[in-house]
Amino acid sequence: MITANRASSSSSSKTNDGGEEGAFIASAIAMGVPTLATLAYPSALVTNGLGLECATPLFGQSFSSLASVQHFSNAFGTDAFALIALTALYTLADAAKNSRLNSETYQRLALAMVLFTGSFAVAFLGAYLQSQATGETGPNAAAVGGLLVTFAPAFATSVKAIREYGPGHDETWARVGKDFAEAKNLNERSETGGYLELFYKVSFWTSLVVGGSFAFSPLSPLAIVNEMEPSSQLIQRAFGLATVFLLAPTQYILIDAAKRGRLGGGTFKKLNLSIAASIALIDWMTIYTFGAATALSPTAAQLENASGGVYNYVGALAVSASIVAVYLYQGVFAKK
């Protein structure tokens, strides 16, 4: 549980000794090396760590089944969100360098990192314990340990930033409630934010709804096949956890920036670009794996347990393409 001393007005005037900055940079390195390696070669985690079929086209491997296509798509799509997490850690390191960790923007980012890394730790541990109890296919101890080692520095450093620079436990969660109330009011927009503020609000709620359908339901809205064993459920739900606990909070930060006319600031341009890059990678994955699955010529029996169809894919891609365009434009051309 995050507990904190109330941040004093002198927080912003503290002289930073480089401790927090170095900790966030180290956290980014600890997370970046394995997650980017997994993005390039997801088979290492999926096959060796989770015990599932997978193939990595970048390394000349071919899909042998619909399940291998789905496992690749879930792992690759989830790992694409690492670009947002790494950008968040970089901006937090820069905020620490400039004694700005008490800012609401960076407090929100730090909380997002706590929720994102914490939810993954719980999910991996839960899947491991379930597999041990039932004998079903689940993540092995090495995969769980690797995940904890990868995410623990970011979790601990973000918790420390909230404790030392945040407004306190009660005030932190009260702010979360106010943020939800702000995002819920779609009809109220600042003169500065205008329709761009509305766009970010709609994106925020879309991420919560879509991400929640992956994270909290055993059936994926885009599944080629629905599998119930712990490892399969884990990589399906992980995509939703990253959407709900990382993407959506980052989008709220952009709502606030749009409202204040601050989208041209370096932090917000970086966050916009990281979201654009992540969604673009997910779109590429969706197009590629749809073609790969079609090439396998699945039978009606093989598709009996599918919950995703061509209309789901087309709709998802149409929405994603428009979203990427806005995030990319704001990341490149937004002005202070």
N, C-alpha and C positions, 0 to 999 in steps of 0.2 A: 504494500500500500504506500502511495506517495504521500508523505507528510512533509510539512515545510514550515520554516519560519517566515513570517510576513516580510515580503521584500520591502526594504526601506527606500526612501527617496534618494539615498546616496548610492544605490546599487549601480546606477548608470555611470557614476563617477569613480567607481573602483578601478584601480590600476590592475590590469590583467597580467598575471605572471606567466602566461602562456600555457598554464596547466589545462584549462578547459579546451583551448584551441588544439593543443596537442592530443588531448583525449579524443576529441571528435575526429581529427585526422586519422588517428590510429584505429578508431572504430570503422571509419570508411574503408581503410585498407583491409582490416579483418573481414569486413563484409564483402568488399568489392572483388577481391581475388577469387574466392570460391563461387560467388554468385555469377560473375561474368564468365568464368570458366564453364559453369553449368549452362549458361545461356548459349554458349557456343557448342557444348557437347552434353546435352541433357541425359544421354544414355547412361553416363557414369553414375548419376544419382538414381535414375529411375530403375535401371537394371540391377546395379550392384547394391544400392542402398535400400530400394523399395521392393525389389524382387519382382518387377513387372516387365513385360515386353516393351521394347522401345527401339527406335532407330533414329540416327542423326543424319539427315540428308547431306549436310555440309561435309561430312566425312565419308561420303559415298555409300552409306548404308541405305538399304531399301526396306520399306514397310512390308511386313509379312502378314499382317492381320489388321482388322479394324481397331482392335484393342491397342496395338502398337501405335497406330496413328493418333488415337485419342490420348494415350499416355504422353506422347511427344507434345501434342498441342497444349495439354494442361500444364506440363512442366515448363515449356517454353513461354507460354503466356504468363504464367505466374512469375517467372524469373525476369520477364521484361520490366516488371515493376521495380526491380532493383535500381533502375536508372533514376527513378524518383527518390528512392531511399538514399542513394549515394549523393544525389544533389542536395537533399535535405541536410545530410551530415556535413557536406561542404559548406553550405550556407550557415549552419550552426557554428562551424569552426570560425568562419569569418565574423559572425556576430560576437563570438567570444573574444576574438582578437580586438574588436572595436568596442568591447564592454557594452554590448546591446542585448545580452541574453535575457534581460528583464522585460524586453519589448513583448507585447502580446503576440506579435507575429512569430517570434522565435519560441515563445512558450507553447504556442499551438503546434509548431513543428516538433518540438521536443516531445509533447504529449502524443503526437501521431507516431513517432518512432517507438515510444513505450508501448502503445497499443499494437502496432504492427509486429514488432519483434516478440512481444509477450504472447500475442495470439498464436504466432507460429510455434513458439516453444510449447504452449499448451496442446496445440493440435498434434505435433509430432510425438510428444510424450503420451498423449491419449491414444493415438493410433498404435504406438508401440505396446502399451499396456493391454490394449484390447486384443492385439494379435497374440500376445503371450498367453492371455487367458483363454482364447478361443482356438488357437492353432491356425488361424487364417493368415494369409499373406500380409505382412506388415513391415514397417521400416525396421531395419536391424539396429543394434546398439550403436554401431559406428556412424550410421546416418543421423541418428538422434543426437549423439555426442558432437558430431560435426556441426549440426545446426545450432546447437547451444553455444559452441565455441565461436561460431560465426556471428551470432546475433547478440551474445551477452555483452560485449563492450558497448555497442550502441544503446542497448537497454539501460545499462548501468550509468553511462555518461549522461543520457537524457534524463533519467531519474534525478541524478545529482544536479543537473541544471535547473530542474523544476523545484527541487528542494531549496537550493541556495538563492535562486533569482526569481522564483515565482511568488504569487501573492498568498500562497497557503493552500492547504488541501481543500477546504470548503469553498474558497473563492475560485479555485481552479475549476471545480466541477460546476459551480454556479455560472461561470463564464461559458462552459460548454452548453448549459441549458439556454443561456441568452443567445449563443450562436445558433442553436437549433431554431429558436423562436425567430431570429432574424432571417434565417434561410427559408423558413416556412412561409414568410410573408412575401409571396411572389409579386403582389401588386404594389408593394412599396419599394421604390428605388430612388436613390439619391440623384440629384441633377447631374452630378459628375459621372456616376456609374451608368445610368441609363439602361439601355437594352443589353449592354455588355454585362452589367451586374446581373440582369435577369438570366442571361445565358449561363453564367457560372452557377447561379442558384439551381437552374434546371439540371445542369450537369451534376451538381452535388447530389440531388435527390435521385437522379438516374443511377449514379454509382451505388448509392445505398440500396436501391431496389434490385438492380441487376446483380450487384455483388452479394446481396443477401440471399438471392435465389441460388447462388452457387455455394455460399458458405454455410447456410443453415437448412438446406434441403438435401436429401439423399439423391434427388434427381436433378441433373444439370439441364438447363434450358437449351443447351447446344450439344447435348451428348449424342455421339454416334451409337454408343452402347452404354448402358447404365450398369455399373459394377458395384457390388456392395462390400467387397473385402476392404479391410482397413487401409491398405496402401492406395488403392484406387480412389476411395473416398477422400483420402488425405490430399492427393494432388488436385482433385476436383475442388475441394473446399478451400484449399490454399489460395486458389485464384480469387475466390470470393473474399477471403480474409484480407488479402492485399488491397482489393478494391474498396472494401468497407473501412478498413482501419488505416490505410495509407493514402490512396487516391482521393477519397471523399474529404478527409480533413485538409489535404493540400488544396483541394478545390475551394474549401471554405476560406482558406487564407487568401485566395484570389478574389473571392466575393468581397472580402473586407478591403482588399487593395483597390478593387474597382470602385467601391463605394467612396474611398478616400482619394481617388485619382492618383494612385501610387503604382499603377501597373508598369510604368516605365522604369521603376527602380530595379537595380541589378538582381536582387533576390527574387522578385516576382517574374522577371524575364527568364531567369534560369529555371524556375519552377514550371513556367509555361512550356519551355522547350523540353524539359524532361518528360512532361506529360505527353506532349506531341510525339516525342520519340518512342515512348513506351507504347502508346496506342497504335502508332504506325507499325511497330514490330508485331503487335498482336493482330493487326489487320492482315499483314503479310502472312502470318502463321495461319490465320483463318482461311485465306484464299488458297494457300499451298496445301493445307491438310484436307480441305474440301476436295481439291483435285486428286490428291493421293488416295483418299477414301473412295472416290468415284472410280479411279483406275483399278481398284481391287474388285470391282463388279460385285458388290454385296448382294446377297439374295434377300428375299423378303423375310425369311426366317432369321437371318443375321441381324436385320434391322428391326426385329419385333420389339426389342426393348429400348429402341432409340427414343429420345424425347426432343431431339432437335431435327428440324427439317430444312428444306431449301429456303423456305420463306423466312425462317428464323435467321439464317445466314445472310440472306440478301438484306433484310431489315437491319441487322446488326452492322453490316458493312456500310450501308448508306448513312446511318447515324454516325458511325465512327469517322467516316471520311470528312463529314462536315465539321465534326468536333476537332479533328486533327488540324484542319485548315485554320480555325480560329485560334487554337493554342499556338500554332506555329507563327501565325501573323503577330500575335501579341508578344511572343517571345523574341521576335526579330525587330518589329517596328514600333512597339509601344513607346510612348514618350512620357517623360515626367511632366 
